[in-house]
Amino acid sequence: MEMKPCPSCGTEVPAVANRCKVCFHDFKSAPERNGSPIAILAALALAIVVAGGAFWYLSQMPTDKRILVDQETQTIQWITQYSGNRLKTDRVKFDEITKLEHVVSSDGAYQILALTSDGERKVVEEDRSASLALKAQKYARIMNKPLENKDETFGFMKQD
């Protein structure tokens, strides 16, 4: 009788056997493959590309953001710092602002927005926990601009 070794346990079994009598290895099932070196390298390269993309994305996120309403220079300044001490600044003169808005959004966030003469809406301040109504009134007085209250939770507006 012709014999063959079991690939799992090494026991000699008849060549016509479908299963090993010791470990019950199925001779009809396809042998396991660990994967080709090219597939492993491709997966590793993909992981490196994904990690590099994630690192780049995170490096583009601001590390600090400050907004200054400066009565002396009659401007609002936005200063955003990114990793590596890279700064982005923006400045709008009070004269370029047409009005301020105090917005309560449907998700519960509070914002003070400055609307510029070219139609841009810029965030002056935002808070998720407390109303900014008093600060909005203060900024409106400092800038001598009208203040509009918007409650997007119920869809109404009120002019102060």
FENRA-V864288 format. One record per residue. N is the residue number from 1. RES is the residue in one small letter. PSI is psi as a letter, one per 20 degrees, with the letter a starting at -180 (NA if undefined). D_FIRST is the distance of its C-alpha to the first C-alpha in whole Angstrom. Layout:
# FENRA-V864288
N;RES;PSI;D_FIRST, N;RES;PSI;D_FIRST
This chain:
# FENRA-V864288
1;m;p;0, 2;e;p;4, 3;m;q;6, 4;k;q;10, 5;p;q;13, 6;c;p;16, 7;p;i;19, 8;s;g;21, 9;c;i;20, 10;g;j;18, 11;t;p;15, 12;e;p;11, 13;v;q;10, 14;p;q;7, 15;a;h;8, 16;v;i;10, 17;a;q;11, 18;n;h;15, 19;r;q;16, 20;c;p;16, 21;k;i;16, 22;v;g;18, 23;c;i;21, 24;f;k;20, 25;h;p;20, 26;d;o;20, 27;f;i;18, 28;k;h;20, 29;s;q;23, 30;a;q;25, 31;p;q;25, 32;e;q;28, 33;r;p;30, 34;n;i;33, 35;g;q;35, 36;s;q;37, 37;p;h;39, 38;i;g;42, 39;a;h;41, 40;i;g;42, 41;l;h;45, 42;a;g;46, 43;a;h;46, 44;l;g;48, 45;a;g;51, 46;l;g;51, 47;a;h;52, 48;i;g;54, 49;v;g;56, 50;v;g;56, 51;a;g;58, 52;g;g;60, 53;g;g;61, 54;a;g;62, 55;f;g;64, 56;w;g;66, 57;y;g;67, 58;l;h;68, 59;s;i;70, 60;q;i;72, 61;m;q;73, 62;p;q;76, 63;t;h;76, 64;d;q;80, 65;k;p;82, 66;r;q;86, 67;i;p;89, 68;l;p;92, 69;v;o;95, 70;d;o;98, 71;q;h;102, 72;e;g;103, 73;t;i;102, 74;q;l;101, 75;t;q;98, 76;i;p;94, 77;q;p;92, 78;w;p;88, 79;i;o;86, 80;t;p;82, 81;q;p;80, 82;y;r;77, 83;s;q;75, 84;g;k;76, 85;n;k;80, 86;r;p;80, 87;l;q;82, 88;k;p;83, 89;t;q;87, 90;d;q;89, 91;r;p;92, 92;v;p;95, 93;k;q;98, 94;f;h;100, 95;d;h;102, 96;e;i;99, 97;i;p;98, 98;t;h;99, 99;k;r;98, 100;l;q;96, 101;e;p;93, 102;h;o;92, 103;v;p;89, 104;v;o;87, 105;s;r;84, 106;s;i;82, 107;d;j;79, 108;g;j;82, 109;a;q;82, 110;y;p;86, 111;q;q;87, 112;i;p;90, 113;l;q;90, 114;a;p;93, 115;l;p;93, 116;t;r;94, 117;s;h;97, 118;d;j;94, 119;g;j;92, 120;e;q;90, 121;r;o;89, 122;k;p;88, 123;v;p;87, 124;v;h;90, 125;e;q;88, 126;e;q;85, 127;d;p;84, 128;r;i;82, 129;s;h;83, 130;a;q;87, 131;s;q;90, 132;l;k;91, 133;a;g;94, 134;l;g;97, 135;k;h;95, 136;a;g;96, 137;q;g;99, 138;k;g;100, 139;y;h;98, 140;a;g;100, 141;r;g;104, 142;i;g;103, 143;m;i;102, 144;n;l;105, 145;k;q;102, 146;p;q;102, 147;l;p;99, 148;e;p;97, 149;n;p;94, 150;k;p;91, 151;d;o;89, 152;e;i;86, 153;t;h;85, 154;f;i;88, 155;g;k;89, 156;f;r;92, 157;m;q;94, 158;k;p;98, 159;q;p;100, 160;d;NA;102
